[in-house]
Amino acid sequence: MLDGAVLTEAQEQLARAVLEVVLLVGLPPYNIEAAADGEEAGVGLAPVPGLRHALRVLWRQDATAALHLSAELVHAQQAAMHQALRTILSAHRFWVEDGPAGEAPVVLGRTRPGVT
């Protein structure tokens, strides 16, 4: 969880399922202890204000590596990773809220209503 957020029970269950997929595809989860050492690359989860069952899935780039890149390239990489996360989560049949390409996806549930 990012920023020590408190989750509802439904969000905790969803977080476990999302983390399982993140690990399955080989992406590192965000690690608060590594972030303290300046190595903060990984997938983080955050609650969505007003949506007690949803989670935002964010890619956290390594801040040290980003120092050596242009702002445009950092933004492009961030957008590409968010799009990749959206695609991965959708492929694993999570209900992902429609949103602009490159924006951190919001996961609303394990499956879209009406899909088995």
Kinemage of the C-alpha trace (Angstrom):
@kinemage 1
@onewidth
@group {chain A} dominant
@subgroup {mainchain}
@vectorlist {calphas} color= white
{ca met a 1} P 0.000 0.000 0.000
{ca leu a 2} L 1.175 3.460 -0.755
{ca asp a 3} L 1.326 6.073 1.974
{ca gly a 4} L 0.151 3.677 4.710
{ca ala a 5} L -3.439 3.715 3.484
{ca val a 6} L -6.108 1.839 5.431
{ca leu a 7} L -8.202 -0.499 3.289
{ca thr a 8} L -11.674 -1.901 3.533
{ca glu a 9} L -12.017 -5.697 3.665
{ca ala a 10} L -13.075 -5.738 0.001
{ca gln a 11} L -10.025 -3.659 -0.954
{ca glu a 12} L -7.728 -6.000 0.988
{ca gln a 13} L -9.085 -9.011 -0.919
{ca leu a 14} L -8.707 -7.155 -4.204
{ca ala a 15} L -5.171 -6.086 -3.262
{ca arg a 16} L -4.154 -9.703 -2.661
{ca ala a 17} L -5.540 -10.749 -6.039
{ca val a 18} L -3.830 -7.854 -7.858
{ca leu a 19} L -0.528 -8.553 -6.093
{ca glu a 20} L -0.745 -12.207 -7.130
{ca val a 21} L -1.015 -11.156 -10.785
{ca val a 22} L 1.782 -8.595 -10.431
{ca leu a 23} L 4.099 -11.272 -9.084
{ca leu a 24} L 2.920 -13.807 -11.682
{ca val a 25} L 3.967 -11.527 -14.555
{ca gly a 26} L 7.308 -10.749 -12.921
{ca leu a 27} L 6.784 -7.136 -11.866
{ca pro a 28} L 8.172 -6.053 -8.510
{ca pro a 29} L 5.722 -4.828 -5.901
{ca tyr a 30} L 6.472 -1.440 -4.383
{ca asn a 31} L 8.621 -1.961 -1.299
{ca ile a 32} L 8.531 0.791 1.323
{ca glu a 33} L 11.834 -0.379 2.806
{ca ala a 34} L 13.609 -0.235 -0.555
{ca ala a 35} L 12.055 3.192 -1.146
{ca ala a 36} L 13.779 4.428 2.005
{ca asp a 37} L 17.075 3.538 0.295
{ca gly a 38} L 16.079 5.396 -2.897
{ca glu a 39} L 15.091 2.278 -4.858
{ca glu a 40} L 11.405 2.784 -5.278
{ca ala a 41} L 10.543 1.063 -8.557
{ca gly a 42} L 7.542 -1.229 -8.354
{ca val a 43} L 3.778 -1.590 -8.470
{ca gly a 44} L 1.909 0.174 -5.688
{ca leu a 45} L -1.740 0.133 -4.702
{ca ala a 46} L -3.820 2.998 -3.331
{ca pro a 47} L -7.486 3.331 -2.352
{ca val a 48} L -9.686 5.458 -4.592
{ca pro a 49} L -11.571 8.208 -2.727
{ca gly a 50} L -15.301 7.518 -2.850
{ca leu a 51} L -14.934 3.955 -4.154
{ca arg a 52} L -14.744 1.610 -1.155
{ca his a 53} L -14.207 -1.497 -3.321
{ca ala a 54} L -11.664 -0.094 -5.805
{ca leu a 55} L -7.888 0.281 -5.940
{ca arg a 56} L -5.639 2.413 -8.115
{ca val a 57} L -2.650 0.456 -9.443
{ca leu a 58} L 0.412 2.691 -9.840
{ca trp a 59} L 3.869 2.174 -11.259
{ca arg a 60} L 6.521 3.819 -9.093
{ca gln a 61} L 9.695 4.522 -11.066
{ca asp a 62} L 13.105 4.438 -9.471
{ca ala a 63} L 13.738 8.094 -8.609
{ca thr a 64} L 17.505 7.713 -8.951
{ca ala a 65} L 17.223 6.346 -12.487
{ca ala a 66} L 14.735 9.070 -13.402
{ca leu a 67} L 17.304 11.757 -12.510
{ca his a 68} L 19.299 10.787 -15.603
{ca leu a 69} L 16.372 11.036 -18.014
{ca ser a 70} L 14.495 13.940 -19.522
{ca ala a 71} L 11.114 14.808 -17.994
{ca glu a 72} L 9.430 13.825 -21.262
{ca leu a 73} L 11.021 10.380 -21.221
{ca val a 74} L 10.129 9.828 -17.556
{ca his a 75} L 6.510 10.770 -18.313
{ca ala a 76} L 6.454 8.497 -21.396
{ca gln a 77} L 7.826 5.562 -19.382
{ca gln a 78} L 5.287 6.140 -16.609
{ca ala a 79} L 2.424 6.249 -19.107
{ca ala a 80} L 3.683 3.090 -20.856
{ca met a 81} L 3.884 1.167 -17.580
{ca his a 82} L 0.378 2.274 -16.587
{ca gln a 83} L -0.915 1.138 -19.986
{ca ala a 84} L 0.893 -2.190 -19.564
{ca leu a 85} L -0.663 -2.630 -16.106
{ca arg a 86} L -4.112 -1.877 -17.565
{ca thr a 87} L -3.567 -4.514 -20.265
{ca ile a 88} L -2.210 -7.124 -17.822
{ca leu a 89} L -5.066 -6.639 -15.367
{ca ser a 90} L -7.677 -6.768 -18.136
{ca ala a 91} L -6.102 -9.937 -19.544
{ca his a 92} L -6.410 -11.501 -16.086
{ca arg a 93} L -10.113 -10.606 -16.149
{ca phe a 94} L -10.081 -7.791 -13.617
{ca trp a 95} L -12.746 -5.144 -14.008
{ca val a 96} L -10.670 -2.084 -14.909
{ca glu a 97} L -12.341 1.315 -15.101
{ca asp a 98} L -12.184 2.948 -18.516
{ca gly a 99} L -9.761 5.841 -18.473
{ca pro a 100} L -7.238 7.727 -20.543
{ca ala a 101} L -4.350 5.715 -21.938
{ca gly a 102} L -1.316 6.052 -19.723
{ca glu a 103} L -3.235 6.912 -16.579
{ca ala a 104} L -2.870 4.588 -13.575
{ca pro a 105} L -5.656 2.002 -13.875
{ca val a 106} L -8.438 1.752 -11.314
{ca val a 107} L -9.461 -1.834 -10.561
{ca leu a 108} L -13.111 -2.130 -9.579
{ca gly a 109} L -13.275 -5.882 -9.014
{ca arg a 110} L -11.991 -9.317 -9.881
{ca thr a 111} L -14.302 -9.678 -12.869
{ca arg a 112} L -16.510 -7.331 -14.815
{ca pro a 113} L -20.207 -7.802 -13.974
{ca gly a 114} L -21.792 -10.316 -16.330
{ca val a 115} L -18.430 -11.928 -17.193
{ca thr a 116} L -17.550 -15.347 -15.797
